[in-house]
Each structure stands twice: as C-alpha cells, then as structure tokens.
Amino acid sequence: MRQLVIAIDCDDVLVRTTPFLVQAYNRKYGTNATLAQSHDPTFDIWQADEDEQVRRWESLTETEGYKDLGPDPEEALILRELAKNHELHLVTARKEHEREYTKQMLDRELAGVFSSMEFVGWNGSKGDICAHIGADVLIDDNYRHLKSAISKGLPTKGAILFGEYPWNESDRGSKELTYCVDWIEVKNVIDAIA
C-alpha cells in the first residue's frame, strides 16, 4: 500500500453543515427553504437580496450550534484509520474568519488526523491547493472543486464526489469522478487506489 496525500472538504463531507444551516435559517428568518434550494441563491424563498443573504449565512456560522458541529463518530473512526497510512489535509471553502473554531473542532474530534488546514474561501481554488500539496485524492461534495483539482493535475480516479445531496445529483454519473455515498465507500476506494 502506498501512502496517499488526501485532501478532504469540510462542509458536507467531514461535517453536515448545510442541513444545519438551512434549518437554522428557516427558524431565524421564518422561511421554508429546503435542502434542494440551499445552493441556489436566486430562490425567493430566502426573502433577502444577495448581499443580505450572505450576511445572514455568515451570521449563522458565528452561532454556537454551528461551531459545535463535528463529524459522525463512525466517520471519525474511518478518518483515524486513513490517517494511519495516509497524509490528510483539510481543504475547505470556509472563510478565513472560521479558522479558529474549525481548528477547535478538529482538535476536539480528530486530534492529530490532519497535517494541515487550507482555507480557500467561497470563491477560491481547491485545485491550486491540491496542486500545492501534491494531492492524490480530493473528497468533495461539489463538482466545481473536483473539476478545478483535475484541471490542476489531480488524477481523475482520485476525484471523489461525496454524499447524496440535491446539489450533486446531476454530477454523480460523470466519468471523470468516483461517486461515494458515504465514508465506508470512500475508504474502499482509497484502499483500492493505494
């Protein structure tokens, strides 16, 4: 088995943040948004213009409920197993102001598992980070980030689309991606690559 450099997204891969944020947004602002609408800012369901939506979403990331989110315990076990043989890096589209409580979450739930935390922000390039760290694998729920990494040299067999989410349903059949519904499947794919 060879050691792989594995880049892992945080939100909706390591931690199920979007379901939490949609529920919190609905409670706070009296909306009825669904998970399927969560990645489309044009829906009137948010009852705010784009700037106000961004402000609202960012305010929700400052709540204790958001900061207390962590990985599922069974998934954390798989990540610890992977870290015994591979080099893991958190590569996230979270913004820089979320660094401290993201680090606290990793220290609390996955101490010593990740070699680094890389923050690219909402519009940054995970492809650039993957190229910089020499990633063999990127696990992400968003096709855009996987495509960026492939364009920067990530092997297509290492582009893992993660999770059963409405926003990635149409991308699951892509020939340049490996689709995994959960961390058990991810581990099997990584074992096969290694």
C-alpha positions as a printed NumPy array, in Angstrom:
array([[  0.   ,   0.   ,   0.   ],
       [  1.4  ,   3.383,  -0.958],
       [  0.871,   6.495,   1.127],
       [ -1.545,   8.939,  -0.482],
       [ -1.963,  12.668,   0.024],
       [ -5.693,  13.103,   0.605],
       [ -7.49 ,  16.455,   0.547],
       [-10.827,  16.414,   2.375],
       [-13.522,  19.064,   2.192],
       [-15.027,  20.182,   5.491],
       [-18.628,  21.225,   4.891],
       [-20.995,  18.4  ,   3.934],
       [-18.135,  15.91 ,   3.713],
       [-16.473,  15.998,   7.122],
       [-19.341,  17.851,   8.816],
       [-23.002,  18.038,   7.717],
       [-23.273,  21.828,   7.774],
       [-25.802,  22.635,   5.059],
       [-28.704,  20.742,   6.704],
       [-27.914,  22.574,   9.953],
       [-27.666,  25.97 ,   8.242],
       [-30.906,  25.57 ,   6.263],
       [-32.813,  24.613,   9.428],
       [-31.245,  27.469,  11.391],
       [-32.002,  29.959,   8.594],
       [-35.638,  28.823,   8.436],
       [-36.029,  29.16 ,  12.211],
       [-34.379,  32.572,  12.409],
       [-35.897,  34.201,   9.323],
       [-39.258,  32.44 ,   9.067],
       [-38.558,  30.861,   5.686],
       [-39.394,  27.384,   4.393],
       [-36.294,  26.664,   2.329],
       [-35.353,  23.085,   1.544],
       [-32.005,  21.383,   1.262],
       [-32.55 ,  21.217,  -2.505],
       [-32.772,  25.025,  -2.627],
       [-29.725,  25.611,  -0.441],
       [-27.186,  26.048,  -3.246],
       [-29.27 ,  28.383,  -5.385],
       [-29.228,  31.998,  -4.185],
       [-31.847,  33.048,  -6.752],
       [-34.755,  31.449,  -4.927],
       [-37.146,  33.988,  -3.443],
       [-37.513,  31.6  ,  -0.533],
       [-34.567,  33.299,   1.227],
       [-36.573,  36.569,   1.447],
       [-33.463,  38.721,   1.029],
       [-31.265,  40.108,  -1.718],
       [-27.861,  38.527,  -2.351],
       [-25.883,  40.825,  -0.028],
       [-28.341,  40.264,   2.806],
       [-28.317,  36.502,   2.197],
       [-24.521,  36.466,   2.516],
       [-24.715,  38.5  ,   5.727],
       [-27.343,  36.133,   7.132],
       [-25.417,  32.972,   6.221],
       [-22.229,  34.393,   7.739],
       [-24.058,  35.313,  10.946],
       [-25.241,  31.702,  11.254],
       [-21.627,  30.49 ,  11.068],
       [-20.931,  32.527,  14.206],
       [-23.518,  30.657,  16.312],
       [-22.57 ,  28.125,  18.966],
       [-24.665,  25.46 ,  17.22 ],
       [-22.575,  25.814,  14.07 ],
       [-19.306,  25.905,  15.982],
       [-20.284,  22.732,  17.87 ],
       [-20.84 ,  20.677,  14.705],
       [-18.483,  17.766,  14.161],
       [-18.136,  14.546,  12.23 ],
       [-20.226,  11.48 ,  12.903],
       [-18.339,   9.243,  15.402],
       [-18.246,   6.282,  12.982],
       [-16.881,   8.514,  10.237],
       [-14.273,   9.876,  12.65 ],
       [-13.068,   6.297,  13.211],
       [-12.616,   5.828,   9.447],
       [-10.69 ,   9.097,   9.224],
       [ -8.396,   7.993,  12.054],
       [ -7.785,   4.714,  10.204],
       [ -6.974,   6.565,   6.983],
       [ -4.571,   8.865,   8.835],
       [ -2.511,   5.848,   9.968],
       [ -1.427,   5.19 ,   6.367],
       [ -2.034,   8.438,   4.509],
       [ -1.396,  12.173,   4.778],
       [ -4.716,  14.002,   5.277],
       [ -5.31 ,  17.716,   4.656],
       [ -8.478,  19.679,   5.317],
       [ -9.15 ,  21.778,   2.199],
       [-12.19 ,  23.929,   2.75 ],
       [-14.163,  26.715,   1.12 ],
       [-14.777,  28.136,   4.566],
       [-13.654,  31.695,   5.01 ],
       [-10.568,  32.656,   6.971],
       [-12.605,  34.002,   9.911],
       [-13.807,  30.416,  10.535],
       [-10.27 ,  29.093,  11.039],
       [-10.182,  29.174,  14.836],
       [-13.388,  27.267,  15.507],
       [-12.654,  24.861,  12.656],
       [ -9.323,  24.134,  14.336],
       [-11.089,  23.708,  17.678],
       [-13.466,  21.193,  16.084],
       [-10.574,  19.197,  14.624],
       [ -8.683,  19.293,  17.934],
       [-11.822,  18.119,  19.739],
       [-12.97 ,  15.443,  17.291],
       [ -9.934,  14.458,  15.187],
       [ -6.771,  15.453,  17.032],
       [ -3.643,  14.623,  15.046],
       [ -5.531,  13.374,  11.962],
       [ -4.895,  16.313,   9.6  ],
       [ -1.475,  17.55 ,   8.507],
       [ -2.837,  20.983,   7.562],
       [ -5.931,  23.134,   7.208],
       [ -6.233,  25.027,   3.929],
       [ -8.887,  27.758,   3.572],
       [ -9.818,  28.966,   0.083],
       [-12.995,  30.933,   0.85 ],
       [-16.233,  30.693,  -1.12 ],
       [-14.623,  31.613,  -4.444],
       [-11.116,  30.204,  -4.064],
       [ -9.464,  27.334,  -5.926],
       [ -9.166,  23.956,  -4.272],
       [ -7.351,  22.915,  -7.434],
       [ -4.47 ,  25.257,  -6.589],
       [ -4.258,  23.863,  -3.056],
       [ -4.385,  20.261,  -4.287],
       [ -1.552,  21.001,  -6.728],
       [  0.465,  22.706,  -3.972],
       [  0.18 ,  19.78 ,  -1.53 ],
       [  0.527,  17.136,  -4.258],
       [ -2.886,  15.601,  -3.589],
       [ -3.637,  12.156,  -4.981],
       [ -7.263,  12.373,  -3.825],
       [ -9.805,  15.132,  -3.24 ],
       [-13.056,  14.244,  -1.492],
       [-15.687,  16.934,  -2.049],
       [-19.459,  17.252,  -2.386],
       [-19.141,  19.923,  -5.08 ],
       [-18.248,  19.101,  -8.682],
       [-16.803,  22.588,  -9.25 ],
       [-13.988,  21.952,  -6.768],
       [-13.238,  18.495,  -8.159],
       [-13.118,  19.844, -11.709],
       [-10.726,  22.579, -10.56 ],
       [ -8.441,  19.986,  -8.964],
       [ -8.495,  17.758, -12.062],
       [ -7.555,  20.762, -14.208],
       [ -4.521,  21.276, -11.938],
       [ -3.332,  17.671, -12.192],
       [ -5.376,  15.623,  -9.719],
       [ -5.723,  12.081, -11.114],
       [ -9.341,  11.527, -12.155],
       [ -9.525,   8.283, -10.176],
       [ -8.771,  10.414,  -7.104],
       [-11.655,  12.852,  -7.697],
       [-14.256,  11.578,  -5.252],
       [-17.718,  13.151,  -5.316],
       [-19.192,  12.66 ,  -1.853],
       [-22.702,  12.338,  -0.488],
       [-26.319,  12.091,  -1.532],
       [-27.106,  15.776,  -1.875],
       [-29.536,  17.527,  -4.226],
       [-26.783,  19.835,  -5.494],
       [-24.553,  16.989,  -6.722],
       [-27.192,  14.589,  -8.05 ],
       [-26.678,  15.521, -11.711],
       [-22.886,  15.087, -11.406],
       [-22.876,  11.552,  -9.983],
       [-22.694,   9.891, -13.393],
       [-19.639,  11.862, -14.541],
       [-16.961,   9.582, -15.973],
       [-14.171,  11.732, -14.526],
       [-15.397,  11.303, -10.941],
       [-15.76 ,   8.447,  -8.488],
       [-19.025,   8.749,  -6.616],
       [-19.202,   7.65 ,  -2.972],
       [-22.35 ,   7.898,  -0.912],
       [-20.583,   7.57 ,   2.471],
       [-17.229,   7.189,   4.22 ],
       [-17.289,   3.389,   4.044],
       [-17.299,   3.649,   0.244],
       [-14.616,   6.355,   0.387],
       [-12.33 ,   4.102,   2.422],
       [-12.825,   1.243,  -0.031],
       [-11.943,   3.499,  -2.972],
       [ -8.862,   4.86 ,  -1.202],
       [ -7.727,   1.343,  -0.281],
       [ -8.065,   0.349,  -3.946],
       [ -6.086,   3.404,  -5.135],
       [ -3.344,   2.808,  -2.552]])
